[in-house]
Amino acid sequence: MDEKRGITQFLLRHAACSPVSFHMPGHKGADLYRDHGYGDFLDSIMDCDVTEIPGADNLFQTEGIIRETMDRYKAIYGVKESFLLVGGSSAGLIAAIMTCVPAGGKLIMARNCHKAVFNGLRLAGGRPVYAYPEELAGAGISGAVLPSEIKRCLAEYPDASAVILPSPNYYGICSDIKAIADVVHEAGKVLIVDQAHGAHLKLFDEYIGGCARAAENQGADIIVESAHKTLASYTQSAIVNLNSDKVDQYVFADKLQMIESTSPSYLLMASLDINADLIERKGEQLTKTWEADLQYFYGKAKEIPGLKVLEHPMLDHTKINLDMSACGLTGLELEKLLMEKDIFVELVTGDILMCMTGIGNKRCDYDRLLSALREISTKTLLMEKRPSGRQAVTVKKLLQREIPQVCERVPVSQAAGRVCGSSLIPYPPGIPIICPGEVMDGEVLAYAQSLRAAGEKVMGIDEDGCVLAGKK
Ligand SMILES: Cc1ncc(COP(=O)(O)O)c(C=O)c1O
């Protein structure tokens, strides 16, 4: 059949343009598998899509081949137990929260958590206590969550059950997990780290070193990681690591089976198996090559006029944050220019454009990005300058009220001052800018509208430009 349509047509056309991927997933296409002995798996992919036939084990009672893969992850991350996830880190985060927070209990959570955390807490019937991250001066993006902020929340809410934060955050900024773990454990609580963006950190700790360290090595109790985002497994596959005796693995397993499909994909699980194998056999080589390519990129990027690359003492530098506002370009404009050259990035916030590198990127990808940036710099520096100035809103502290039980649709233009009934979430990054129960703020609503006007996705604003607010 020649005439393909819809999703299939889009994907095939995209693949045919030889795109450069600086977005998820981390494998970046077939070459990684083919280059390392898994071409036969790719060739048999339809026939490998099976169910729980004899010998195939069962994700929810692991005694055979799935158990073996779990054991490999246990050894790779040096933890007490590892679980395979087929519902992304989202599933692991929801199960972790349902394990740790009883109905009516409190969770101390970074306000810049991913929406999965907010959803998990709603499903658990718990209540949020927000810890606010620092804002990175001048960059308009969220920074680290400080141990002192967690300490403040623990002192104010000593009855909270657990603490959760993302590290690295979407832009790669890590928090000091060791210091936070000390504070949390001193208070007798459980620390959950959303390391969705840092599944690779364990490898960097082992073979490279640096400031962005794996939460497993810093004393966190539950660590959730999207192997698919930066490593070699398929989209939607992820890992949860239990790293202490504070959490009962059987209770966790029970919560997990409640929220995952009863038909887990063997293709996803096989890709986790392949990822584990690549790490065991080639982890050192692949990590060192990745690091060398990053050093090469950062070195060459310095020579490009008008290009600023984010530097930060706690940055996981596999996330490359570019800023060409000195050339008069917003992040969105820069993204558009790169897309014209078939270079696709992960995230735009204000002037920052984040390129997410992965284990499958090759030197030629970095070279294509560099040469595109050089060309853009040359062209735009010749143009008349104007301020780029697209303001980003990260996480603004808003007044909190009870979450409304009954809601009504309200045009965004009339929503300021009303209590939010359903989160407003720009996607990506998937971090709510207004949560249920928060009083909607004019500046944040205007920001959400500006994103919609620019063609970006903002969940919570419907096709008529309305949001849900508590009924008056
Ligand atoms: C910080 C963070 N946590 C969790 C998730 C959810 O991960 P997954 O897509 O693997 O479900 C995301 C997704 O982008 C994220 O950015």
PDBQT file of the ligand as one rigid body, heavy atoms in Angstrom, charges set to zero:
ROOT
HETATM    1  C1  LIG A 501      10.747  15.702  35.221  1.00  0.00    +0.000 C 
HETATM    2  C2  LIG A 501       9.922  14.613  34.588  1.00  0.00    +0.000 A 
HETATM    3  N1  LIG A 501       9.480  13.623  35.353  1.00  0.00    +0.000 NA
HETATM    4  C3  LIG A 501       8.730  12.619  34.856  1.00  0.00    +0.000 A 
HETATM    5  C4  LIG A 501       8.382  12.588  33.535  1.00  0.00    +0.000 A 
HETATM    6  C5  LIG A 501       7.534  11.472  33.023  1.00  0.00    +0.000 C 
HETATM    7  O1  LIG A 501       8.358  10.557  32.362  1.00  0.00    +0.000 OA
HETATM    8  P1  LIG A 501       7.803   9.523  31.300  1.00  0.00    +0.000 P 
HETATM    9  O2  LIG A 501       7.639  10.280  30.031  1.00  0.00    +0.000 OA
HETATM   10  O3  LIG A 501       8.881   8.498  31.224  1.00  0.00    +0.000 OA
HETATM   11  O4  LIG A 501       6.524   8.990  31.805  1.00  0.00    +0.000 OA
HETATM   12  C6  LIG A 501       8.827  13.608  32.684  1.00  0.00    +0.000 A 
HETATM   13  C7  LIG A 501       8.479  13.592  31.253  1.00  0.00    +0.000 C 
HETATM   14  O5  LIG A 501       8.921  14.358  30.465  1.00  0.00    +0.000 OA
HETATM   15  C8  LIG A 501       9.608  14.654  33.231  1.00  0.00    +0.000 A 
HETATM   16  O6  LIG A 501      10.036  15.661  32.478  1.00  0.00    +0.000 OA
ENDROOT
TORSDOF 0
